[in-house]
Amino acid sequence: MSKIVTFWDAVVAEIDTRVPALKEVRKYANEFDEGDKGRIGIKTPGALVAVTGNGVSTKLPDGRLKLNVAVAVAIIAEERGKTVDTTAAEIAEAVVGVIHENRFRVDDMPTARSDPDAISIVNYNSDKTLGRGISVWGVGWEQAIIVGTATFVEPPLPNVPNGGYQPAELTGDTP
C-alpha cells in the first residue's frame, strides 16, 4: 500500500479515536465547499480528512524521499435552530490538539520529524452555511513522511569486541 494512503488512514483513525464529539470521520479526496454536505451524506458533527497535495521532497542519503504532505480536515456541524459555529470551533480546536500531539506515526513508516509544521485553523462559515444551520471549520498542516525504498545501506561495523578498541598492550603498539 502507498505510504501516503497508510499515513492518511492513520490520521483518520487517530482523529476518530481521540475526538469523541465526532459522529463520523472519513477520508475525502476532494476540495470541500458548503454544497457538499448534502451530496456526501456525512453524519454530523463529522470530519472529512484530505491529503491535499505535497510540497518539496528531499532525497535522503539512502535513496528514499522525505516528502512533505499537506493534510486538511473539514469539520462540519449541523444543528437546526441553534448556532452551530461554536460546536464546529470546539471540535476544530480538539483536532488541533490531536495534530499537535502527533500520534500519526505508523510502525513501518517513519516520519522525518516528530512535529507537524504550519498547523492552521480556518473558519469557512458564510451566510450560505450558517443560514442553513451548517458550520464548517478547517484544520490543516504539513508533515514529512519517508517514501520509497532504500537503495543504499551502510555496511555494518566489524564484529569486534569493545567496538574495535584494543588497548595498546594487546596491539603491540607500546613504546
C-alpha positions in Angstrom: 0.0 0.0 0.0 1.1 3.6 -0.7 2.9 5.3 2.2 0.6 8.3 1.7 -2.5 6.2 2.0 -1.2 4.4 5.1 -0.4 7.8 6.7 -3.9 9.1 5.6 -5.6 6.1 7.2 -3.6 6.6 10.4 -4.7 10.3 10.6 -8.4 9.3 10.1 -8.2 6.6 12.8 -6.4 8.8 15.3 -8.9 11.7 15.0 -11.8 9.2 15.1 -10.5 7.7 18.3 -9.5 10.8 20.1 -12.3 13.2 19.3 -15.5 11.6 20.6 -17.7 14.5 19.7 -17.4 13.5 16.0 -20.0 11.0 14.8 -18.1 10.2 11.6 -14.5 10.7 10.4 -13.5 9.6 6.9 -11.1 10.1 4.1 -12.1 12.6 1.5 -10.4 13.1 -1.9 -11.8 16.4 -3.0 -11.9 20.0 -2.0 -14.8 20.9 0.2 -17.5 23.6 -0.1 -20.8 24.3 1.6 -22.8 22.4 -1.1 -21.0 19.2 -0.3 -22.8 18.4 3.0 -25.9 17.1 1.3 -24.1 15.4 -1.5 -21.7 13.4 0.7 -24.2 12.5 3.4 -21.8 12.7 6.4 -23.2 12.3 9.9 -22.7 15.5 11.8 -20.8 16.6 13.6 -18.3 14.9 11.2 -14.9 15.4 9.7 -13.5 14.8 6.3 -9.7 14.3 6.1 -8.0 15.1 2.8 -4.4 14.9 1.7 -4.5 18.0 -0.4 -1.1 17.8 -2.0 2.6 17.7 -1.3 5.4 20.1 -1.1 9.1 19.8 -1.8 10.7 16.5 -1.4 14.3 15.9 -0.4 16.3 12.9 -1.4 17.8 11.1 1.6 21.3 9.6 1.6 19.8 6.1 1.4 17.8 6.8 -1.7 14.4 7.3 -0.1 12.5 10.6 -0.3 11.4 12.9 2.5 8.0 14.1 1.2 6.1 17.0 2.7 2.4 16.2 2.5 -0.3 18.7 3.2 -3.3 17.5 5.2 -6.7 19.2 5.6 -9.6 18.3 7.9 -13.0 19.9 7.3 -15.2 19.8 10.4 -18.9 20.0 9.6 -21.6 20.6 12.3 -25.3 20.9 11.6 -28.0 22.0 14.0 -31.3 23.4 13.1 -32.5 26.4 15.1 -29.2 26.7 17.0 -25.9 28.5 16.5 -23.6 25.8 15.2 -20.4 27.9 15.0 -19.3 27.1 18.5 -19.7 23.4 18.1 -17.5 23.2 15.0 -15.0 25.6 16.5 -14.6 23.5 19.7 -14.2 20.3 17.6 -11.6 22.1 15.4 -9.7 23.0 18.5 -9.7 19.4 19.7 -8.4 18.3 16.3 -5.6 20.8 16.5 -4.7 19.2 19.9 -4.5 15.7 18.3 -2.3 17.0 15.5 0.0 18.9 17.8 0.5 15.6 19.8 1.3 13.9 16.5 0.4 10.3 17.1 0.1 9.5 13.4 3.3 7.5 13.2 2.9 4.2 11.6 5.2 1.4 12.7 6.6 0.6 9.3 6.7 4.2 8.0 8.8 6.7 9.9 8.0 10.4 9.7 11.0 12.6 9.1 10.3 14.9 12.0 8.3 14.5 15.2 6.2 17.6 14.9 3.8 18.6 12.1 4.6 22.0 10.6 2.3 25.0 9.8 -0.7 23.9 11.8 -3.6 26.3 10.9 -7.3 26.6 11.7 -9.8 28.5 9.5 -13.4 29.4 9.8 -15.1 28.6 6.5 -18.6 29.8 7.5 -20.6 32.1 5.3 -24.1 33.4 5.1 -24.9 30.3 3.0 -23.7 27.8 5.5 -24.9 29.5 8.7 -28.2 30.3 7.1 -28.7 26.6 6.5 -27.7 25.6 10.0 -24.3 24.3 8.9 -20.9 25.3 10.2 -17.6 24.4 8.6 -14.2 24.9 10.1 -10.9 23.7 8.6 -7.7 22.5 10.2 -4.6 22.0 8.1 -0.9 21.1 8.5 2.1 19.8 6.7 4.0 16.7 7.7 7.1 15.0 6.3 6.9 11.3 5.6 9.5 8.9 4.2 8.6 7.2 0.9 10.4 4.9 -1.5 12.8 2.1 -0.9 16.3 2.5 0.4 18.8 1.8 -2.3 21.9 2.3 -0.2 22.5 0.6 3.2 25.6 1.4 5.2 27.8 -1.6 5.8 27.7 -3.0 9.3 30.6 -2.3 11.6 33.0 -5.1 12.0 32.1 -7.5 14.8 35.0 -6.9 17.1 34.8 -6.8 20.9 34.8 -3.4 22.7 33.7 -1.6 19.5 37.1 -2.1 17.9 39.1 -0.5 20.7 42.2 -2.5 21.6 44.4 -1.5 24.5 48.0 -0.6 23.3 49.5 -3.6 25.2 47.4 -6.1 23.1 48.2 -4.5 19.8 52.0 -4.4 20.2 51.9 -0.6 19.9 53.6 0.0 23.3 56.5 2.5 23.3 
